[in-house]
Amino acid sequence: MIIGVPKEIKNNENRVAVTPAGVAEFKKNGHTVYIQSQAGAGSGFSDEEYIKAGASILPTIEEVYAIAEMICKVKEPIASEYPLIKENQLLFTYFHFASSEELTHAMIERKSICLAYETVEKTDRSLPLLVPMSEVAGRMAIQEGAKYLEKPMGGRGILLGGVAGVKPANVLVLGGGIVGTQSAKMAAGLGANVTIMDVSLPRLRYLEDVMPANVDTVMSNEYNIREAIKLSDLIIGAVLIPGAKAPHLITREMLKEMRAGTVLVDVAVDQGGCIETCKPTTHENPTFEIDGIVHYCVANMPGAVPYTSTLALTNATLPYAIQLANKGWEKACRENEELAKGLNVVSGEVVYKGVSDAWGLPLSDVKKWL
């Protein structure tokens, strides 16, 4: 198969979908890999390293899309890429269709095969291609939150861990999944008082067992959230419903119950966000203020630490990409239910329920292609 890896062009997105090590694996399996010039530069990989691994370098994104049967990316295509996508071309990347109607309709119109990292799902319902970036984003949420709690950044001017004789900050984490668990661990490690909320009692029992003493577990409901936000300095939104829009757990009118300078970090913003007032921002302009509350809503947080993120992501994606290249997407999805669940849009038809529900589009049965 011919694999194409374009350079990511989303604002401040420095990750790359295939490393030189990945190229070597594709070559070992008999495939041809084309990398857009400088695609790996942001993650610390030079064109020379790709050539040494067996890839061919193409100067433009147009050439990569034109020659490739499978496109491997990190983030969803943006508007300037839509016309480059060919009918029946396989795109293997993060899509987050439920947060963008424009993207959904564009991919339907292009009649491409859209296999989304975020909905590839194991039998235990875990999301193997979302986990590595969730780990990075969860840890970064605290790193960024701590920074924006500083007064010059618009925050309350509070040190996350406090010092002797001064109480530490109160951190509220909404959601006890991968993102929430990593956030709570990081915040606790820095010495903050942490409360983590989830709707699952078994999950809360697990967190109670593994978290340090400065982490409290609380059942997530509107009353408990309203009480907790009054005393919180940093609030992390870490709620995910696979492939669907995140629910709004914090509404606009709840902001007035918070203290001025409170920082909100909505990690779920690329799935619509679990904080109503959050709208996607970029690493260039990461924050905005509403009612004195600082909102940090960068949709591609791991893009700021591309070396770590690229290696963590490609460790997880490469085995699946090799299967797709070796067998073709139909056979690979037929033989691997995990990959089949990654199919969101196929030849102009929506085949994933979360996307169909988000935009009121007809749902087709994926089995007719498999």
C-alpha positions as CSV (number, residue, x, y, z in Angstrom):
1,M,0.0,0.0,0.0
2,I,1.1,3.6,-0.6
3,I,1.1,5.5,2.7
4,G,1.2,9.3,2.8
5,V,2.1,11.4,5.9
6,P,1.3,15.1,5.4
7,K,2.7,17.9,7.7
8,E,0.1,18.9,10.3
9,I,-1.1,22.4,9.5
10,K,-3.5,23.1,12.4
11,N,-2.3,26.0,14.6
12,N,0.7,25.0,16.6
13,E,0.3,21.3,15.9
14,N,3.8,19.9,15.9
15,R,3.1,16.2,16.2
16,V,3.6,13.8,13.3
17,A,1.6,10.6,12.6
18,V,4.6,8.3,11.6
19,T,8.1,8.3,13.0
20,P,11.2,7.1,11.2
21,A,10.8,3.8,13.2
22,G,7.3,3.5,11.9
23,V,8.5,4.0,8.3
24,A,11.0,1.2,8.8
25,E,8.1,-1.1,9.9
26,F,6.0,-0.2,6.9
27,K,8.9,-0.9,4.6
28,K,9.6,-4.2,6.3
29,N,6.0,-5.2,5.4
30,G,6.5,-4.2,1.8
31,H,4.7,-0.8,1.7
32,T,5.8,2.5,0.2
33,V,5.8,5.6,2.5
34,Y,5.8,9.3,1.3
35,I,6.4,12.0,3.9
36,Q,5.8,15.6,3.3
37,S,9.1,17.6,3.7
38,Q,9.5,18.8,7.3
39,A,6.5,16.8,8.6
40,G,8.5,15.5,11.5
41,A,10.6,18.6,12.3
42,G,8.3,19.8,15.1
43,S,8.7,16.5,16.9
44,G,12.5,16.4,16.3
45,F,12.7,14.1,13.3
46,S,14.6,15.4,10.2
47,D,13.8,14.5,6.5
48,E,17.2,12.8,6.5
49,E,16.1,10.4,9.2
50,Y,13.0,9.5,7.3
51,I,15.0,8.9,4.1
52,K,17.4,6.7,6.0
53,A,14.4,4.7,7.3
54,G,13.2,4.2,3.7
55,A,10.7,6.9,3.1
56,S,10.5,9.2,0.1
57,I,10.1,13.0,0.7
58,L,7.6,15.1,-1.2
59,P,7.7,18.9,-1.1
60,T,4.0,19.7,-0.9
61,I,0.9,18.5,0.9
62,E,-0.9,18.3,-2.5
63,E,1.5,15.7,-3.7
64,V,1.2,13.6,-0.6
65,Y,-2.6,13.4,-0.8
66,A,-2.5,12.8,-4.6
67,I,-0.2,9.7,-4.4
68,A,-1.4,8.0,-1.2
69,E,-4.0,5.3,-0.7
70,M,-3.9,5.7,3.1
71,I,-3.3,9.1,4.8
72,C,-1.9,8.9,8.3
73,K,-2.4,12.1,10.3
74,V,-2.7,13.3,13.9
75,K,-5.5,15.9,13.8
76,E,-8.6,16.1,11.6
77,P,-8.2,17.6,8.1
78,I,-8.9,21.4,8.1
79,A,-10.8,23.2,5.3
80,S,-7.8,23.8,3.0
81,E,-7.2,20.0,3.0
82,Y,-10.8,19.0,2.1
83,P,-10.4,19.4,-1.7
84,L,-7.2,17.2,-1.6
85,I,-9.0,14.2,-0.2
86,K,-9.9,11.6,-2.9
87,E,-12.9,9.3,-3.1
88,N,-12.3,6.0,-1.3
89,Q,-9.0,7.3,0.2
90,L,-8.4,5.9,3.7
91,L,-7.8,8.6,6.4
92,F,-6.5,7.3,9.7
93,T,-6.4,10.1,12.3
94,Y,-8.3,11.8,15.1
95,F,-11.6,13.2,13.7
96,H,-13.9,14.1,16.7
97,F,-16.8,14.5,14.2
98,A,-19.3,15.0,17.0
99,S,-17.8,18.5,17.6
100,S,-17.7,19.7,14.0
101,E,-20.7,19.5,11.6
102,E,-18.6,21.2,8.9
103,L,-16.0,18.5,9.0
104,T,-18.6,15.7,9.0
105,H,-20.4,17.1,5.9
106,A,-17.0,17.7,4.2
107,M,-15.9,14.0,4.7
108,I,-19.3,12.8,3.6
109,E,-19.0,14.9,0.4
110,R,-15.5,13.6,-0.3
111,K,-16.7,10.0,0.0
112,S,-13.5,9.0,1.8
113,I,-13.0,6.2,4.4
114,C,-12.7,7.9,7.8
115,L,-11.2,5.7,10.5
116,A,-11.0,7.7,13.7
117,Y,-8.4,7.0,16.3
118,E,-10.7,8.1,19.1
119,T,-13.4,5.4,18.4
120,V,-11.1,2.4,18.0
121,E,-12.4,0.3,20.9
122,K,-11.3,-2.9,22.7
123,T,-13.7,-5.5,24.0
124,D,-13.3,-4.1,27.5
125,R,-14.5,-0.7,26.1
126,S,-11.1,0.9,26.5
127,L,-9.9,3.3,23.8
128,P,-6.3,2.3,23.0
129,L,-5.6,5.2,20.6
130,L,-7.1,7.8,22.9
131,V,-5.3,6.6,26.0
132,P,-1.8,7.9,25.2
133,M,-3.0,11.4,24.4
134,S,-5.4,11.4,27.3
135,E,-2.5,10.6,29.6
136,V,-0.5,13.6,28.1
137,A,-3.5,16.0,28.2
138,G,-4.4,15.0,31.8
139,R,-0.9,15.7,33.0
140,M,-0.7,18.9,30.9
141,A,-4.0,20.2,32.3
142,I,-2.5,20.6,35.7
143,Q,0.8,22.1,34.3
144,E,-1.2,24.7,32.3
145,G,-3.7,25.2,35.1
146,A,-1.0,25.9,37.6
147,K,0.5,28.5,35.2
148,Y,-2.8,30.3,34.6
149,L,-3.5,30.5,38.4
150,E,-0.6,33.0,38.5
151,K,-1.8,36.6,38.9
152,P,-0.1,37.9,35.7
153,M,-1.9,35.3,33.7
154,G,-5.3,36.4,35.1
155,G,-5.6,33.8,37.9
156,R,-6.1,34.1,41.6
157,G,-2.4,34.3,42.3
158,I,-2.3,31.0,44.2
159,L,0.5,28.4,44.3
160,L,-0.9,25.0,43.6
161,G,1.0,23.2,46.4
162,G,1.0,26.1,48.9
163,V,3.9,26.4,51.4
164,A,4.4,25.9,55.1
165,G,1.7,27.8,56.9
166,V,-0.3,28.5,53.7
167,K,-3.0,26.2,52.4
168,P,-2.5,24.7,49.0
169,A,-5.0,25.2,46.1
170,N,-8.2,23.3,45.7
171,V,-8.4,21.3,42.5
172,L,-11.7,19.8,41.2
173,V,-11.5,17.1,38.5
174,L,-14.7,16.2,36.7
175,G,-14.4,12.7,35.4
176,G,-12.4,9.8,36.7
177,G,-11.2,8.3,33.4
178,I,-7.7,8.4,32.0
179,V,-7.6,12.2,31.8
180,G,-9.1,12.7,35.2
181,T,-6.9,10.1,36.9
182,Q,-3.7,11.6,35.4
183,S,-4.8,15.1,36.3
184,A,-5.6,14.1,39.9
185,K,-2.2,12.3,40.2
186,M,-0.3,15.3,38.9
187,A,-2.2,17.8,41.1
188,A,-1.8,15.6,44.2
189,G,1.9,15.2,43.4
190,L,2.3,19.0,43.5
191,G,0.6,19.1,46.9
192,A,-2.8,20.5,46.0
193,N,-6.1,19.4,47.7
194,V,-7.8,17.4,45.0
195,T,-11.4,16.3,44.6
196,I,-12.2,13.9,41.7
197,M,-15.8,13.3,40.7
198,D,-17.3,10.5,38.6
199,V,-20.8,8.9,38.1
200,S,-19.4,5.4,38.5
201,L,-19.2,4.0,42.0
202,P,-16.8,1.1,41.0
203,R,-14.5,3.7,39.4
204,L,-14.6,5.9,42.5
205,R,-13.8,2.8,44.7
206,Y,-10.8,2.1,42.5
207,L,-9.6,5.7,42.6
208,E,-10.0,5.7,46.4
209,D,-7.7,2.7,46.6
210,V,-4.9,4.0,44.3
211,M,-4.9,7.8,44.9
212,P,-2.8,9.5,47.6
213,A,-4.3,10.8,50.8
214,N,-4.8,14.4,49.4
215,V,-7.3,13.1,46.8
216,D,-11.0,12.8,47.8
217,T,-13.5,11.0,45.6
218,V,-17.1,12.4,45.3
219,M,-20.1,11.1,43.4
220,S,-20.7,13.4,40.4
221,N,-24.1,15.1,40.3
222,E,-25.3,18.7,39.8
223,Y,-25.7,19.4,43.6
224,N,-22.2,18.2,44.4
225,I,-20.6,20.0,41.5
226,R,-22.4,23.3,42.5
227,E,-21.0,23.0,46.0
228,A,-17.5,22.1,44.9
229,I,-17.0,24.9,42.4
230,K,-17.5,27.5,45.1
231,L,-14.2,26.5,46.8
232,S,-12.2,25.4,43.8
233,D,-9.2,27.3,42.4
234,L,-8.6,25.1,39.4
235,I,-11.3,23.0,37.7
236,I,-10.4,20.3,35.1
237,G,-13.1,19.1,32.7
238,A,-12.2,15.5,31.9
239,V,-15.5,13.9,30.7
240,L,-15.7,11.7,27.6
241,I,-18.5,9.8,25.9
242,P,-16.7,7.9,23.1
243,G,-17.4,9.5,19.7
244,A,-20.3,11.7,21.1
245,K,-20.6,15.2,22.5
246,A,-19.5,15.7,26.1
247,P,-22.4,16.8,28.4
248,H,-22.3,20.3,29.9
249,L,-21.6,19.8,33.6
250,I,-20.8,23.4,34.3
251,T,-23.2,25.9,32.8
252,R,-22.8,29.7,32.1
253,E,-24.9,30.6,35.2
254,M,-22.7,28.5,37.5
255,L,-19.7,30.8,36.8
256,K,-21.1,33.4,39.1
257,E,-20.8,30.9,42.0
258,M,-17.0,30.7,41.4
259,R,-14.4,33.0,42.8
260,A,-12.8,35.6,40.4
261,G,-9.5,34.2,39.0
262,T,-10.6,30.6,39.1
263,V,-9.1,28.7,36.2
264,L,-11.2,26.2,34.0
265,V,-9.3,23.7,31.8
266,D,-11.7,21.8,29.5
267,V,-9.8,18.8,28.1
268,A,-13.0,17.6,26.5
269,V,-13.2,20.7,24.3
270,D,-12.4,18.7,21.1
271,Q,-15.6,16.7,21.8
272,G,-17.7,19.8,22.4
273,G,-16.6,20.5,26.0
274,C,-18.1,19.7,29.3
275,I,-18.1,23.4,30.3
276,E,-20.8,25.4,28.5
277,T,-18.7,28.5,28.1
278,C,-15.7,26.8,26.7
279,K,-14.9,27.3,23.0
280,P,-11.8,25.8,21.3
281,T,-8.7,28.0,21.5
282,T,-5.2,27.6,20.2
283,H,-1.7,27.5,21.8
284,E,-1.2,31.0,20.3
285,N,-4.2,32.4,22.2
286,P,-5.0,29.7,24.8
287,T,-7.2,31.6,27.2
288,F,-10.2,33.9,27.5
289,E,-12.1,35.4,30.4
290,I,-15.8,35.3,31.1
291,D,-17.2,36.8,34.3
292,G,-13.7,36.9,35.8
293,I,-13.1,33.2,35.2
294,V,-10.1,32.1,33.2
295,H,-10.9,29.5,30.5
296,Y,-8.1,27.4,29.0
297,C,-9.6,25.4,26.1
298,V,-6.8,24.4,23.7
299,A,-8.2,21.6,21.6
300,N,-4.8,20.0,20.8
301,M,-3.0,20.3,24.2
302,P,-0.5,17.4,23.5
303,G,0.6,19.4,20.4
304,A,2.6,21.6,22.8
305,V,4.8,18.7,23.9
306,P,5.2,17.0,20.4
307,Y,8.2,14.8,21.2
308,T,6.5,13.1,24.1
309,S,3.2,13.1,22.3
310,T,4.3,11.7,19.0
311,L,6.2,8.8,20.5
312,A,3.3,8.0,22.9
313,L,0.7,8.2,20.0
314,T,2.7,6.3,17.4
315,N,3.5,3.5,19.9
316,A,-0.2,2.9,20.0
317,T,-1.3,3.6,16.4
318,L,1.4,1.8,14.4
319,P,0.2,-1.8,15.0
320,Y,-3.2,-0.8,13.7
321,A,-1.8,1.1,10.7
322,I,0.3,-1.9,9.8
323,Q,-2.9,-4.1,9.8
324,L,-4.7,-1.6,7.6
325,A,-1.8,-1.5,5.2
326,N,-1.2,-5.2,5.1
327,K,-4.9,-6.3,4.6
328,G,-6.7,-3.2,3.2
329,W,-9.3,-1.5,5.4
330,E,-12.2,-3.8,4.6
331,K,-10.4,-7.1,5.5
332,A,-8.6,-5.5,8.5
333,C,-11.9,-4.2,9.9
334,R,-13.7,-7.5,9.1
335,E,-11.0,-9.4,11.1
336,N,-10.5,-6.9,13.9
337,E,-13.6,-5.6,15.6
338,E,-11.5,-2.9,17.4
339,L,-10.7,-1.3,14.0
340,A,-14.2,-1.8,12.7
341,K,-15.4,0.5,15.6
342,G,-13.1,3.1,14.3
343,L,-15.0,3.6,11.1
344,N,-17.1,6.8,11.3
345,V,-17.8,7.7,7.7
346,V,-17.5,5.3,4.7
347,S,-18.0,6.3,1.1
348,G,-20.3,9.2,1.9
349,E,-22.3,7.5,4.6
350,V,-22.2,7.8,8.4
351,V,-21.6,4.5,10.1
352,Y,-21.0,5.6,13.7
353,K,-23.9,6.2,16.0
354,G,-22.4,9.0,18.0
355,V,-21.8,11.1,14.8
356,S,-25.3,10.3,13.5
357,D,-26.9,11.4,16.7
358,A,-24.8,14.6,17.0
359,W,-25.9,15.9,13.6
360,G,-29.2,14.1,13.0
361,L,-27.8,12.2,10.0
362,P,-29.0,8.8,8.8
363,L,-27.0,5.9,10.2
364,S,-25.8,3.1,7.8
365,D,-24.8,-0.4,8.8
366,V,-21.0,-0.7,8.5
367,K,-21.4,-4.4,7.9
368,K,-22.5,-3.8,4.3
369,W,-18.9,-2.9,3.5
370,L,-17.3,-5.7,5.5
